[in-house]
Amino acid sequence: MEGVVKFNCHWSQSGPVIPDEQYEIINYWREILFNMDLIGAYENGVGFGNISMRVGTGNQFVITGSATGEIPELEPGHYVKVNSFNIDDNAVQCFGPLKASSESLTHAAIYMSDPGVNAVVHVHSIELWNELIYKVPTTNPSMDYGTAGLAKDIIRLFKDSDVFEKRIIIMAGDRAGILTFGHDMDEAVNVLMQHLRKNG
């Protein structure tokens, strides 16, 4: 659910922050996912779904800005860089033309838990969600989207489940919410596409 920011967002406004090469990769896939209605906005205007890529070898990453779900084709100005985060304080420090997505801590928890992950995709598909819930690593249903509790529960899954192999998480507290991730954006999207084909 985009457009609802539930964390302490320490935002420094700036011009575009995404390098051209990353923008081409992330935007290529984001457009495909948008056209498949896996990223978009509901009739009430609330957007859903987002996409991110790690920057360098630390835990910094570039992510779609808040409330961009309904925009068909994003420009470099729609992406934000998350410089640092603190899950315990429910805080994100970011800079760019917009504030970071409300799901930034969710993405941060994945990057923190698996240094081999360089891309994260968050989509909504009620059909796939219904098909996979509790069959693949699934978060606690009491953990709402975009919260520190959800981020901590994702870290728990990396300790207690086969999420390293499966590369997919069902967000039980975010109806229709699904996370996939991978070594690069191709892998992150492929994990999703394979499940969609299998359950289509």
C-alpha positions in Angstrom: 0.0 0.0 0.0 1.7 3.1 -1.2 0.9 6.6 -0.1 0.6 5.7 3.6 3.9 6.4 5.3 4.0 4.7 8.7 7.6 5.3 9.6 9.8 8.2 10.6 11.1 9.4 7.3 14.1 11.7 7.5 14.1 13.1 4.0 16.6 15.4 2.3 15.1 16.7 -1.0 17.4 16.6 -4.0 17.4 16.1 -7.7 17.4 12.6 -9.2 19.6 10.1 -7.4 19.4 7.0 -9.5 22.3 6.1 -11.9 21.3 5.7 -15.5 22.2 2.0 -15.6 20.2 1.1 -12.6 17.3 3.3 -13.8 17.1 1.4 -17.1 17.0 -2.0 -15.4 14.6 -1.1 -12.6 12.3 0.8 -14.8 12.2 -1.8 -17.5 10.8 -4.4 -15.0 8.7 -1.9 -13.2 6.8 -1.1 -16.4 6.2 -4.8 -17.1 4.9 -5.4 -13.6 2.7 -2.3 -13.9 1.2 -3.5 -17.2 0.5 -6.9 -15.5 -1.5 -5.0 -12.8 1.0 -6.3 -10.1 2.0 -2.7 -9.3 -0.6 0.0 -9.6 -3.4 1.8 -7.6 -6.8 0.8 -6.3 -10.0 2.7 -7.2 -9.6 4.7 -4.0 -6.3 6.1 -5.3 -4.1 4.2 -2.8 -1.2 2.7 -4.7 0.4 -0.7 -4.2 3.6 -2.4 -5.1 7.2 -1.1 -5.3 10.6 -2.2 -6.5 14.2 -1.6 -5.3 17.8 -2.3 -6.0 20.8 -2.3 -3.7 23.5 0.4 -4.2 27.1 -0.8 -3.7 28.0 -3.4 -1.2 26.3 -1.9 1.9 22.7 -1.8 2.8 21.8 1.4 0.9 19.3 1.0 -1.9 17.2 2.8 -4.5 13.4 2.4 -4.3 10.3 3.8 -5.9 9.1 7.0 -4.2 6.0 7.2 -2.1 2.7 7.4 -4.0 4.1 6.4 -7.4 2.0 3.2 -7.8 -0.5 4.7 -10.2 2.0 6.3 -12.6 2.4 4.1 -15.7 6.0 5.0 -16.5 8.3 6.3 -13.9 11.1 8.9 -14.6 14.4 9.1 -12.7 12.8 11.7 -10.4 10.4 9.0 -9.1 13.2 7.0 -7.4 14.7 7.7 -4.0 17.9 6.5 -2.3 17.7 5.1 1.2 21.0 6.0 2.9 20.4 4.4 6.3 17.6 2.9 8.4 17.0 1.8 12.0 14.3 -0.9 12.3 14.2 -0.6 16.1 13.5 3.2 15.8 11.2 2.6 12.8 13.2 5.2 10.9 14.5 5.7 7.4 17.0 8.3 6.1 16.5 9.0 2.4 17.2 11.6 -0.2 15.9 12.3 -3.6 13.0 14.2 -5.3 10.4 12.3 -3.3 10.0 10.5 0.0 10.8 6.8 0.1 8.1 4.2 -0.3 6.2 3.2 2.8 7.6 -0.3 2.4 11.2 0.8 2.7 11.8 -1.0 6.0 10.5 -4.2 4.5 13.0 -4.0 1.7 15.7 -3.0 4.2 15.1 -6.1 6.3 15.7 -8.3 3.2 18.9 -6.5 2.2 20.1 -6.7 5.8 19.3 -10.4 6.1 20.9 -11.6 2.9 24.0 -9.8 1.5 23.6 -11.7 -1.8 20.2 -10.0 -2.5 20.6 -7.0 -4.8 16.9 -6.5 -5.9 13.5 -6.7 -4.2 10.1 -6.7 -5.8 6.8 -6.1 -3.9 3.6 -6.8 -5.8 0.0 -7.4 -5.2 -1.8 -10.5 -6.6 -4.8 -11.8 -4.6 -4.9 -15.0 -6.6 -1.2 -15.9 -6.1 -1.4 -14.7 -2.5 -4.4 -17.1 -1.8 -2.5 -19.9 -3.5 0.8 -19.6 -1.7 0.0 -18.3 1.8 1.6 -20.6 4.4 2.9 -22.8 1.6 6.0 -20.6 1.2 7.6 -18.4 3.9 4.8 -16.2 5.3 4.9 -13.4 7.7 2.8 -13.2 10.9 -0.7 -12.0 10.0 -0.7 -9.6 12.9 2.2 -7.6 11.3 0.8 -4.8 9.2 2.6 -3.6 6.0 5.2 -0.9 6.3 5.8 -1.4 10.0 8.9 -2.1 12.1 7.1 -5.3 13.3 6.9 -6.6 9.8 10.5 -5.8 9.1 11.5 -7.8 12.2 9.3 -10.6 11.2 11.0 -10.8 7.8 14.4 -11.0 9.6 12.9 -13.9 11.7 11.9 -15.7 8.5 15.5 -15.6 7.3 16.5 -17.4 10.5 13.5 -19.8 10.8 12.4 -20.8 7.2 13.7 -21.8 3.8 13.4 -18.3 2.5 17.0 -18.2 1.3 16.1 -21.0 -1.2 12.5 -20.0 -2.0 13.3 -16.3 -2.7 9.6 -15.4 -1.9 7.7 -14.1 1.1 3.9 -13.9 1.5 2.9 -10.9 3.6 -0.1 -12.3 5.6 -0.9 -8.9 7.1 -1.0 -7.2 3.7 -3.8 -8.8 1.8 -2.4 -9.7 -1.7 1.1 -8.6 -0.8 4.0 -10.7 -2.1 7.8 -10.1 -2.0 10.3 -11.7 -4.3 14.0 -11.0 -4.4 17.2 -12.2 -6.0 20.9 -11.7 -6.8 19.7 -9.2 -9.5 16.4 -7.8 -10.8 16.1 -10.6 -13.4 16.1 -13.2 -10.7 13.8 -11.3 -8.4 11.2 -11.0 -11.2 11.8 -14.5 -12.5 10.9 -16.0 -9.1 7.6 -14.2 -9.3 6.9 -15.2 -12.9 7.6 -18.8 -12.3 5.0 -18.8 -9.5 2.5 -17.0 -11.6 3.0 -19.5 -14.5 2.7 -22.5 -12.1 -0.4 -21.2 -10.5 -2.0 -19.4 -13.5 
